[in-house]
Amino acid sequence: MIEWTPVTQAFVALIAAVITVVGTYFAKWLNTKITDEQQSEIFEWVSIAVVAAEQMYQGNGRGKEKFEYVIKFIKDRGVKWDDSKLRALIEATVWEKIG
């Protein structure tokens, strides 16, 4: 006769493991998605910060100061993008403003 308790326990453990793995990947995926409204708000904050940095740090050779100001300004507002994504957005915004 087959003893069902170990089989049932193994099955429940397998299901729990699958749910944990799927849940982890879903949570990571969900955290990378932002709404269009959130993205528009980030773009607006970057635009405001770029204009402010241009006014505060006038003159040639002050790009690093401007960039650091904009990064801090954006991160102070809870944006958790990495610096390379923010750098690309900042540079695009700067070219849009001066172009």
Phi and psi restraints in degrees (range 20) as a CNS / XPLOR table:
assign (resid 1 and name C) (resid 2 and name N)
       (resid 2 and name CA) (resid 2 and name C) 1.0 -85.7 20.0 2
assign (resid 2 and name N) (resid 2 and name CA)
       (resid 2 and name C) (resid 3 and name N) 1.0 134.1 20.0 2
assign (resid 2 and name C) (resid 3 and name N)
       (resid 3 and name CA) (resid 3 and name C) 1.0 -92.4 20.0 2
assign (resid 3 and name N) (resid 3 and name CA)
       (resid 3 and name C) (resid 4 and name N) 1.0 116.4 20.0 2
assign (resid 3 and name C) (resid 4 and name N)
       (resid 4 and name CA) (resid 4 and name C) 1.0 -81.4 20.0 2
assign (resid 4 and name N) (resid 4 and name CA)
       (resid 4 and name C) (resid 5 and name N) 1.0 -22.3 20.0 2
assign (resid 4 and name C) (resid 5 and name N)
       (resid 5 and name CA) (resid 5 and name C) 1.0 -58.7 20.0 2
assign (resid 5 and name N) (resid 5 and name CA)
       (resid 5 and name C) (resid 6 and name N) 1.0 -51.0 20.0 2
assign (resid 5 and name C) (resid 6 and name N)
       (resid 6 and name CA) (resid 6 and name C) 1.0 -63.6 20.0 2
assign (resid 6 and name N) (resid 6 and name CA)
       (resid 6 and name C) (resid 7 and name N) 1.0 -37.3 20.0 2
assign (resid 6 and name C) (resid 7 and name N)
       (resid 7 and name CA) (resid 7 and name C) 1.0 -65.2 20.0 2
assign (resid 7 and name N) (resid 7 and name CA)
       (resid 7 and name C) (resid 8 and name N) 1.0 -44.1 20.0 2
assign (resid 7 and name C) (resid 8 and name N)
       (resid 8 and name CA) (resid 8 and name C) 1.0 -63.7 20.0 2
assign (resid 8 and name N) (resid 8 and name CA)
       (resid 8 and name C) (resid 9 and name N) 1.0 -42.5 20.0 2
assign (resid 8 and name C) (resid 9 and name N)
       (resid 9 and name CA) (resid 9 and name C) 1.0 -63.5 20.0 2
assign (resid 9 and name N) (resid 9 and name CA)
       (resid 9 and name C) (resid 10 and name N) 1.0 -41.4 20.0 2
assign (resid 9 and name C) (resid 10 and name N)
       (resid 10 and name CA) (resid 10 and name C) 1.0 -64.5 20.0 2
assign (resid 10 and name N) (resid 10 and name CA)
       (resid 10 and name C) (resid 11 and name N) 1.0 -41.6 20.0 2
assign (resid 10 and name C) (resid 11 and name N)
       (resid 11 and name CA) (resid 11 and name C) 1.0 -63.8 20.0 2
assign (resid 11 and name N) (resid 11 and name CA)
       (resid 11 and name C) (resid 12 and name N) 1.0 -44.7 20.0 2
assign (resid 11 and name C) (resid 12 and name N)
       (resid 12 and name CA) (resid 12 and name C) 1.0 -63.3 20.0 2
assign (resid 12 and name N) (resid 12 and name CA)
       (resid 12 and name C) (resid 13 and name N) 1.0 -40.5 20.0 2
assign (resid 12 and name C) (resid 13 and name N)
       (resid 13 and name CA) (resid 13 and name C) 1.0 -64.3 20.0 2
assign (resid 13 and name N) (resid 13 and name CA)
       (resid 13 and name C) (resid 14 and name N) 1.0 -40.7 20.0 2
assign (resid 13 and name C) (resid 14 and name N)
       (resid 14 and name CA) (resid 14 and name C) 1.0 -63.5 20.0 2
assign (resid 14 and name N) (resid 14 and name CA)
       (resid 14 and name C) (resid 15 and name N) 1.0 -46.4 20.0 2
assign (resid 14 and name C) (resid 15 and name N)
       (resid 15 and name CA) (resid 15 and name C) 1.0 -61.2 20.0 2
assign (resid 15 and name N) (resid 15 and name CA)
       (resid 15 and name C) (resid 16 and name N) 1.0 -42.5 20.0 2
assign (resid 15 and name C) (resid 16 and name N)
       (resid 16 and name CA) (resid 16 and name C) 1.0 -62.5 20.0 2
assign (resid 16 and name N) (resid 16 and name CA)
       (resid 16 and name C) (resid 17 and name N) 1.0 -41.1 20.0 2
assign (resid 16 and name C) (resid 17 and name N)
       (resid 17 and name CA) (resid 17 and name C) 1.0 -64.3 20.0 2
assign (resid 17 and name N) (resid 17 and name CA)
       (resid 17 and name C) (resid 18 and name N) 1.0 -43.8 20.0 2
assign (resid 17 and name C) (resid 18 and name N)
       (resid 18 and name CA) (resid 18 and name C) 1.0 -62.7 20.0 2
assign (resid 18 and name N) (resid 18 and name CA)
       (resid 18 and name C) (resid 19 and name N) 1.0 -44.5 20.0 2
assign (resid 18 and name C) (resid 19 and name N)
       (resid 19 and name CA) (resid 19 and name C) 1.0 -62.1 20.0 2
assign (resid 19 and name N) (resid 19 and name CA)
       (resid 19 and name C) (resid 20 and name N) 1.0 -40.4 20.0 2
assign (resid 19 and name C) (resid 20 and name N)
       (resid 20 and name CA) (resid 20 and name C) 1.0 -63.7 20.0 2
assign (resid 20 and name N) (resid 20 and name CA)
       (resid 20 and name C) (resid 21 and name N) 1.0 -46.3 20.0 2
assign (resid 20 and name C) (resid 21 and name N)
       (resid 21 and name CA) (resid 21 and name C) 1.0 -64.5 20.0 2
assign (resid 21 and name N) (resid 21 and name CA)
       (resid 21 and name C) (resid 22 and name N) 1.0 -48.0 20.0 2
assign (resid 21 and name C) (resid 22 and name N)
       (resid 22 and name CA) (resid 22 and name C) 1.0 -62.6 20.0 2
assign (resid 22 and name N) (resid 22 and name CA)
       (resid 22 and name C) (resid 23 and name N) 1.0 -42.3 20.0 2
assign (resid 22 and name C) (resid 23 and name N)
       (resid 23 and name CA) (resid 23 and name C) 1.0 -61.8 20.0 2
assign (resid 23 and name N) (resid 23 and name CA)
       (resid 23 and name C) (resid 24 and name N) 1.0 -40.4 20.0 2
assign (resid 23 and name C) (resid 24 and name N)
       (resid 24 and name CA) (resid 24 and name C) 1.0 -63.3 20.0 2
assign (resid 24 and name N) (resid 24 and name CA)
       (resid 24 and name C) (resid 25 and name N) 1.0 -47.5 20.0 2
assign (resid 24 and name C) (resid 25 and name N)
       (resid 25 and name CA) (resid 25 and name C) 1.0 -65.5 20.0 2
assign (resid 25 and name N) (resid 25 and name CA)
       (resid 25 and name C) (resid 26 and name N) 1.0 -38.3 20.0 2
assign (resid 25 and name C) (resid 26 and name N)
       (resid 26 and name CA) (resid 26 and name C) 1.0 -64.3 20.0 2
assign (resid 26 and name N) (resid 26 and name CA)
       (resid 26 and name C) (resid 27 and name N) 1.0 -42.4 20.0 2
assign (resid 26 and name C) (resid 27 and name N)
       (resid 27 and name CA) (resid 27 and name C) 1.0 -63.1 20.0 2
assign (resid 27 and name N) (resid 27 and name CA)
       (resid 27 and name C) (resid 28 and name N) 1.0 -42.4 20.0 2
assign (resid 27 and name C) (resid 28 and name N)
       (resid 28 and name CA) (resid 28 and name C) 1.0 -63.4 20.0 2
assign (resid 28 and name N) (resid 28 and name CA)
       (resid 28 and name C) (resid 29 and name N) 1.0 -43.4 20.0 2
assign (resid 28 and name C) (resid 29 and name N)
       (resid 29 and name CA) (resid 29 and name C) 1.0 -62.7 20.0 2
assign (resid 29 and name N) (resid 29 and name CA)
       (resid 29 and name C) (resid 30 and name N) 1.0 -44.5 20.0 2
assign (resid 29 and name C) (resid 30 and name N)
       (resid 30 and name CA) (resid 30 and name C) 1.0 -62.4 20.0 2
assign (resid 30 and name N) (resid 30 and name CA)
       (resid 30 and name C) (resid 31 and name N) 1.0 -38.3 20.0 2
assign (resid 30 and name C) (resid 31 and name N)
       (resid 31 and name CA) (resid 31 and name C) 1.0 -68.5 20.0 2
assign (resid 31 and name N) (resid 31 and name CA)
       (resid 31 and name C) (resid 32 and name N) 1.0 -23.7 20.0 2
assign (resid 31 and name C) (resid 32 and name N)
       (resid 32 and name CA) (resid 32 and name C) 1.0 -85.5 20.0 2
assign (resid 32 and name N) (resid 32 and name CA)
       (resid 32 and name C) (resid 33 and name N) 1.0 -12.4 20.0 2
assign (resid 32 and name C) (resid 33 and name N)
       (resid 33 and name CA) (resid 33 and name C) 1.0 -93.9 20.0 2
assign (resid 33 and name N) (resid 33 and name CA)
       (resid 33 and name C) (resid 34 and name N) 1.0 131.2 20.0 2
assign (resid 33 and name C) (resid 34 and name N)
       (resid 34 and name CA) (resid 34 and name C) 1.0 -124.9 20.0 2
assign (resid 34 and name N) (resid 34 and name CA)
       (resid 34 and name C) (resid 35 and name N) 1.0 153.2 20.0 2
assign (resid 34 and name C) (resid 35 and name N)
       (resid 35 and name CA) (resid 35 and name C) 1.0 -75.6 20.0 2
assign (resid 35 and name N) (resid 35 and name CA)
       (resid 35 and name C) (resid 36 and name N) 1.0 162.6 20.0 2
assign (resid 35 and name C) (resid 36 and name N)
       (resid 36 and name CA) (resid 36 and name C) 1.0 -59.9 20.0 2
assign (resid 36 and name N) (resid 36 and name CA)
       (resid 36 and name C) (resid 37 and name N) 1.0 -36.8 20.0 2
assign (resid 36 and name C) (resid 37 and name N)
       (resid 37 and name CA) (resid 37 and name C) 1.0 -63.9 20.0 2
assign (resid 37 and name N) (resid 37 and name CA)
       (resid 37 and name C) (resid 38 and name N) 1.0 -43.4 20.0 2
assign (resid 37 and name C) (resid 38 and name N)
       (resid 38 and name CA) (resid 38 and name C) 1.0 -64.3 20.0 2
assign (resid 38 and name N) (resid 38 and name CA)
       (resid 38 and name C) (resid 39 and name N) 1.0 -41.8 20.0 2
assign (resid 38 and name C) (resid 39 and name N)
       (resid 39 and name CA) (resid 39 and name C) 1.0 -63.8 20.0 2
assign (resid 39 and name N) (resid 39 and name CA)
       (resid 39 and name C) (resid 40 and name N) 1.0 -42.6 20.0 2
assign (resid 39 and name C) (resid 40 and name N)
       (resid 40 and name CA) (resid 40 and name C) 1.0 -62.0 20.0 2
assign (resid 40 and name N) (resid 40 and name CA)
       (resid 40 and name C) (resid 41 and name N) 1.0 -39.7 20.0 2
assign (resid 40 and name C) (resid 41 and name N)
       (resid 41 and name CA) (resid 41 and name C) 1.0 -64.4 20.0 2
assign (resid 41 and name N) (resid 41 and name CA)
       (resid 41 and name C) (resid 42 and name N) 1.0 -41.1 20.0 2
assign (resid 41 and name C) (resid 42 and name N)
       (resid 42 and name CA) (resid 42 and name C) 1.0 -63.0 20.0 2
assign (resid 42 and name N) (resid 42 and name CA)
       (resid 42 and name C) (resid 43 and name N) 1.0 -45.0 20.0 2
assign (resid 42 and name C) (resid 43 and name N)
       (resid 43 and name CA) (resid 43 and name C) 1.0 -60.0 20.0 2
assign (resid 43 and name N) (resid 43 and name CA)
       (resid 43 and name C) (resid 44 and name N) 1.0 -40.3 20.0 2
assign (resid 43 and name C) (resid 44 and name N)
       (resid 44 and name CA) (resid 44 and name C) 1.0 -65.4 20.0 2
assign (resid 44 and name N) (resid 44 and name CA)
       (resid 44 and name C) (resid 45 and name N) 1.0 -44.5 20.0 2
assign (resid 44 and name C) (resid 45 and name N)
       (resid 45 and name CA) (resid 45 and name C) 1.0 -61.4 20.0 2
assign (resid 45 and name N) (resid 45 and name CA)
       (resid 45 and name C) (resid 46 and name N) 1.0 -40.1 20.0 2
assign (resid 45 and name C) (resid 46 and name N)
       (resid 46 and name CA) (resid 46 and name C) 1.0 -64.2 20.0 2
assign (resid 46 and name N) (resid 46 and name CA)
       (resid 46 and name C) (resid 47 and name N) 1.0 -42.9 20.0 2
assign (resid 46 and name C) (resid 47 and name N)
       (resid 47 and name CA) (resid 47 and name C) 1.0 -60.7 20.0 2
assign (resid 47 and name N) (resid 47 and name CA)
       (resid 47 and name C) (resid 48 and name N) 1.0 -44.9 20.0 2
assign (resid 47 and name C) (resid 48 and name N)
       (resid 48 and name CA) (resid 48 and name C) 1.0 -62.6 20.0 2
assign (resid 48 and name N) (resid 48 and name CA)
       (resid 48 and name C) (resid 49 and name N) 1.0 -44.6 20.0 2
assign (resid 48 and name C) (resid 49 and name N)
       (resid 49 and name CA) (resid 49 and name C) 1.0 -65.8 20.0 2
assign (resid 49 and name N) (resid 49 and name CA)
       (resid 49 and name C) (resid 50 and name N) 1.0 -37.9 20.0 2
assign (resid 49 and name C) (resid 50 and name N)
       (resid 50 and name CA) (resid 50 and name C) 1.0 -64.0 20.0 2
assign (resid 50 and name N) (resid 50 and name CA)
       (resid 50 and name C) (resid 51 and name N) 1.0 -45.1 20.0 2
assign (resid 50 and name C) (resid 51 and name N)
       (resid 51 and name CA) (resid 51 and name C) 1.0 -62.8 20.0 2
assign (resid 51 and name N) (resid 51 and name CA)
       (resid 51 and name C) (resid 52 and name N) 1.0 -43.5 20.0 2
assign (resid 51 and name C) (resid 52 and name N)
       (resid 52 and name CA) (resid 52 and name C) 1.0 -62.6 20.0 2
assign (resid 52 and name N) (resid 52 and name CA)
       (resid 52 and name C) (resid 53 and name N) 1.0 -43.5 20.0 2
assign (resid 52 and name C) (resid 53 and name N)
       (resid 53 and name CA) (resid 53 and name C) 1.0 -63.8 20.0 2
assign (resid 53 and name N) (resid 53 and name CA)
       (resid 53 and name C) (resid 54 and name N) 1.0 -40.2 20.0 2
assign (resid 53 and name C) (resid 54 and name N)
       (resid 54 and name CA) (resid 54 and name C) 1.0 -61.7 20.0 2
assign (resid 54 and name N) (resid 54 and name CA)
       (resid 54 and name C) (resid 55 and name N) 1.0 -36.8 20.0 2
assign (resid 54 and name C) (resid 55 and name N)
       (resid 55 and name CA) (resid 55 and name C) 1.0 -76.4 20.0 2
assign (resid 55 and name N) (resid 55 and name CA)
       (resid 55 and name C) (resid 56 and name N) 1.0 -37.7 20.0 2
assign (resid 55 and name C) (resid 56 and name N)
       (resid 56 and name CA) (resid 56 and name C) 1.0 -76.5 20.0 2
assign (resid 56 and name N) (resid 56 and name CA)
       (resid 56 and name C) (resid 57 and name N) 1.0 -36.3 20.0 2
assign (resid 56 and name C) (resid 57 and name N)
       (resid 57 and name CA) (resid 57 and name C) 1.0 -117.6 20.0 2
assign (resid 57 and name N) (resid 57 and name CA)
       (resid 57 and name C) (resid 58 and name N) 1.0 73.2 20.0 2
assign (resid 57 and name C) (resid 58 and name N)
       (resid 58 and name CA) (resid 58 and name C) 1.0 -81.4 20.0 2
assign (resid 58 and name N) (resid 58 and name CA)
       (resid 58 and name C) (resid 59 and name N) 1.0 151.6 20.0 2
assign (resid 58 and name C) (resid 59 and name N)
       (resid 59 and name CA) (resid 59 and name C) 1.0 108.3 20.0 2
assign (resid 59 and name N) (resid 59 and name CA)
       (resid 59 and name C) (resid 60 and name N) 1.0 161.4 20.0 2
assign (resid 59 and name C) (resid 60 and name N)
       (resid 60 and name CA) (resid 60 and name C) 1.0 -75.0 20.0 2
assign (resid 60 and name N) (resid 60 and name CA)
       (resid 60 and name C) (resid 61 and name N) 1.0 153.5 20.0 2
assign (resid 60 and name C) (resid 61 and name N)
       (resid 61 and name CA) (resid 61 and name C) 1.0 78.1 20.0 2
assign (resid 61 and name N) (resid 61 and name CA)
       (resid 61 and name C) (resid 62 and name N) 1.0 16.4 20.0 2
assign (resid 61 and name C) (resid 62 and name N)
       (resid 62 and name CA) (resid 62 and name C) 1.0 -112.8 20.0 2
assign (resid 62 and name N) (resid 62 and name CA)
       (resid 62 and name C) (resid 63 and name N) 1.0 19.7 20.0 2
assign (resid 62 and name C) (resid 63 and name N)
       (resid 63 and name CA) (resid 63 and name C) 1.0 -60.2 20.0 2
assign (resid 63 and name N) (resid 63 and name CA)
       (resid 63 and name C) (resid 64 and name N) 1.0 -39.0 20.0 2
assign (resid 63 and name C) (resid 64 and name N)
       (resid 64 and name CA) (resid 64 and name C) 1.0 -64.1 20.0 2
assign (resid 64 and name N) (resid 64 and name CA)
       (resid 64 and name C) (resid 65 and name N) 1.0 -42.9 20.0 2
assign (resid 64 and name C) (resid 65 and name N)
       (resid 65 and name CA) (resid 65 and name C) 1.0 -62.0 20.0 2
assign (resid 65 and name N) (resid 65 and name CA)
       (resid 65 and name C) (resid 66 and name N) 1.0 -43.1 20.0 2
assign (resid 65 and name C) (resid 66 and name N)
       (resid 66 and name CA) (resid 66 and name C) 1.0 -62.4 20.0 2
assign (resid 66 and name N) (resid 66 and name CA)
       (resid 66 and name C) (resid 67 and name N) 1.0 -47.0 20.0 2
assign (resid 66 and name C) (resid 67 and name N)
       (resid 67 and name CA) (resid 67 and name C) 1.0 -60.7 20.0 2
assign (resid 67 and name N) (resid 67 and name CA)
       (resid 67 and name C) (resid 68 and name N) 1.0 -46.3 20.0 2
assign (resid 67 and name C) (resid 68 and name N)
       (resid 68 and name CA) (resid 68 and name C) 1.0 -62.6 20.0 2
assign (resid 68 and name N) (resid 68 and name CA)
       (resid 68 and name C) (resid 69 and name N) 1.0 -37.5 20.0 2
assign (resid 68 and name C) (resid 69 and name N)
       (resid 69 and name CA) (resid 69 and name C) 1.0 -62.9 20.0 2
assign (resid 69 and name N) (resid 69 and name CA)
       (resid 69 and name C) (resid 70 and name N) 1.0 -47.1 20.0 2
assign (resid 69 and name C) (resid 70 and name N)
       (resid 70 and name CA) (resid 70 and name C) 1.0 -64.6 20.0 2
assign (resid 70 and name N) (resid 70 and name CA)
       (resid 70 and name C) (resid 71 and name N) 1.0 -44.0 20.0 2
assign (resid 70 and name C) (resid 71 and name N)
       (resid 71 and name CA) (resid 71 and name C) 1.0 -58.6 20.0 2
assign (resid 71 and name N) (resid 71 and name CA)
       (resid 71 and name C) (resid 72 and name N) 1.0 -47.0 20.0 2
assign (resid 71 and name C) (resid 72 and name N)
       (resid 72 and name CA) (resid 72 and name C) 1.0 -64.1 20.0 2
assign (resid 72 and name N) (resid 72 and name CA)
       (resid 72 and name C) (resid 73 and name N) 1.0 -43.5 20.0 2
assign (resid 72 and name C) (resid 73 and name N)
       (resid 73 and name CA) (resid 73 and name C) 1.0 -57.1 20.0 2
assign (resid 73 and name N) (resid 73 and name CA)
       (resid 73 and name C) (resid 74 and name N) 1.0 -46.4 20.0 2
assign (resid 73 and name C) (resid 74 and name N)
       (resid 74 and name CA) (resid 74 and name C) 1.0 -69.3 20.0 2
assign (resid 74 and name N) (resid 74 and name CA)
       (resid 74 and name C) (resid 75 and name N) 1.0 -45.9 20.0 2
assign (resid 74 and name C) (resid 75 and name N)
       (resid 75 and name CA) (resid 75 and name C) 1.0 -67.6 20.0 2
assign (resid 75 and name N) (resid 75 and name CA)
       (resid 75 and name C) (resid 76 and name N) 1.0 -30.3 20.0 2
assign (resid 75 and name C) (resid 76 and name N)
       (resid 76 and name CA) (resid 76 and name C) 1.0 -64.8 20.0 2
assign (resid 76 and name N) (resid 76 and name CA)
       (resid 76 and name C) (resid 77 and name N) 1.0 -19.1 20.0 2
assign (resid 76 and name C) (resid 77 and name N)
       (resid 77 and name CA) (resid 77 and name C) 1.0 -96.1 20.0 2
assign (resid 77 and name N) (resid 77 and name CA)
       (resid 77 and name C) (resid 78 and name N) 1.0 11.4 20.0 2
assign (resid 77 and name C) (resid 78 and name N)
       (resid 78 and name CA) (resid 78 and name C) 1.0 89.9 20.0 2
assign (resid 78 and name N) (resid 78 and name CA)
       (resid 78 and name C) (resid 79 and name N) 1.0 6.2 20.0 2
assign (resid 78 and name C) (resid 79 and name N)
       (resid 79 and name CA) (resid 79 and name C) 1.0 -75.2 20.0 2
assign (resid 79 and name N) (resid 79 and name CA)
       (resid 79 and name C) (resid 80 and name N) 1.0 129.2 20.0 2
assign (resid 79 and name C) (resid 80 and name N)
       (resid 80 and name CA) (resid 80 and name C) 1.0 -111.2 20.0 2
assign (resid 80 and name N) (resid 80 and name CA)
       (resid 80 and name C) (resid 81 and name N) 1.0 26.5 20.0 2
assign (resid 80 and name C) (resid 81 and name N)
       (resid 81 and name CA) (resid 81 and name C) 1.0 -72.6 20.0 2
assign (resid 81 and name N) (resid 81 and name CA)
       (resid 81 and name C) (resid 82 and name N) 1.0 152.6 20.0 2
assign (resid 81 and name C) (resid 82 and name N)
       (resid 82 and name CA) (resid 82 and name C) 1.0 -76.6 20.0 2
assign (resid 82 and name N) (resid 82 and name CA)
       (resid 82 and name C) (resid 83 and name N) 1.0 163.7 20.0 2
assign (resid 82 and name C) (resid 83 and name N)
       (resid 83 and name CA) (resid 83 and name C) 1.0 -61.0 20.0 2
assign (resid 83 and name N) (resid 83 and name CA)
       (resid 83 and name C) (resid 84 and name N) 1.0 -32.7 20.0 2
assign (resid 83 and name C) (resid 84 and name N)
       (resid 84 and name CA) (resid 84 and name C) 1.0 -67.6 20.0 2
assign (resid 84 and name N) (resid 84 and name CA)
       (resid 84 and name C) (resid 85 and name N) 1.0 -38.5 20.0 2
assign (resid 84 and name C) (resid 85 and name N)
       (resid 85 and name CA) (resid 85 and name C) 1.0 -67.8 20.0 2
assign (resid 85 and name N) (resid 85 and name CA)
       (resid 85 and name C) (resid 86 and name N) 1.0 -42.9 20.0 2
assign (resid 85 and name C) (resid 86 and name N)
       (resid 86 and name CA) (resid 86 and name C) 1.0 -64.9 20.0 2
assign (resid 86 and name N) (resid 86 and name CA)
       (resid 86 and name C) (resid 87 and name N) 1.0 -39.8 20.0 2
assign (resid 86 and name C) (resid 87 and name N)
       (resid 87 and name CA) (resid 87 and name C) 1.0 -58.8 20.0 2
assign (resid 87 and name N) (resid 87 and name CA)
       (resid 87 and name C) (resid 88 and name N) 1.0 -45.2 20.0 2
assign (resid 87 and name C) (resid 88 and name N)
       (resid 88 and name CA) (resid 88 and name C) 1.0 -61.7 20.0 2
assign (resid 88 and name N) (resid 88 and name CA)
       (resid 88 and name C) (resid 89 and name N) 1.0 -43.8 20.0 2
assign (resid 88 and name C) (resid 89 and name N)
       (resid 89 and name CA) (resid 89 and name C) 1.0 -65.9 20.0 2
assign (resid 89 and name N) (resid 89 and name CA)
       (resid 89 and name C) (resid 90 and name N) 1.0 -41.3 20.0 2
assign (resid 89 and name C) (resid 90 and name N)
       (resid 90 and name CA) (resid 90 and name C) 1.0 -63.1 20.0 2
assign (resid 90 and name N) (resid 90 and name CA)
       (resid 90 and name C) (resid 91 and name N) 1.0 -47.1 20.0 2
assign (resid 90 and name C) (resid 91 and name N)
       (resid 91 and name CA) (resid 91 and name C) 1.0 -63.1 20.0 2
assign (resid 91 and name N) (resid 91 and name CA)
       (resid 91 and name C) (resid 92 and name N) 1.0 -40.3 20.0 2
assign (resid 91 and name C) (resid 92 and name N)
       (resid 92 and name CA) (resid 92 and name C) 1.0 -63.8 20.0 2
assign (resid 92 and name N) (resid 92 and name CA)
       (resid 92 and name C) (resid 93 and name N) 1.0 -38.8 20.0 2
assign (resid 92 and name C) (resid 93 and name N)
       (resid 93 and name CA) (resid 93 and name C) 1.0 -67.3 20.0 2
assign (resid 93 and name N) (resid 93 and name CA)
       (resid 93 and name C) (resid 94 and name N) 1.0 -41.7 20.0 2
assign (resid 93 and name C) (resid 94 and name N)
       (resid 94 and name CA) (resid 94 and name C) 1.0 -61.1 20.0 2
assign (resid 94 and name N) (resid 94 and name CA)
       (resid 94 and name C) (resid 95 and name N) 1.0 -47.0 20.0 2
assign (resid 94 and name C) (resid 95 and name N)
       (resid 95 and name CA) (resid 95 and name C) 1.0 -64.8 20.0 2
assign (resid 95 and name N) (resid 95 and name CA)
       (resid 95 and name C) (resid 96 and name N) 1.0 -34.0 20.0 2
assign (resid 95 and name C) (resid 96 and name N)
       (resid 96 and name CA) (resid 96 and name C) 1.0 -65.2 20.0 2
assign (resid 96 and name N) (resid 96 and name CA)
       (resid 96 and name C) (resid 97 and name N) 1.0 -40.1 20.0 2
assign (resid 96 and name C) (resid 97 and name N)
       (resid 97 and name CA) (resid 97 and name C) 1.0 -72.1 20.0 2
assign (resid 97 and name N) (resid 97 and name CA)
       (resid 97 and name C) (resid 98 and name N) 1.0 -36.7 20.0 2
assign (resid 97 and name C) (resid 98 and name N)
       (resid 98 and name CA) (resid 98 and name C) 1.0 -95.4 20.0 2
assign (resid 98 and name N) (resid 98 and name CA)
       (resid 98 and name C) (resid 99 and name N) 1.0 -11.6 20.0 2
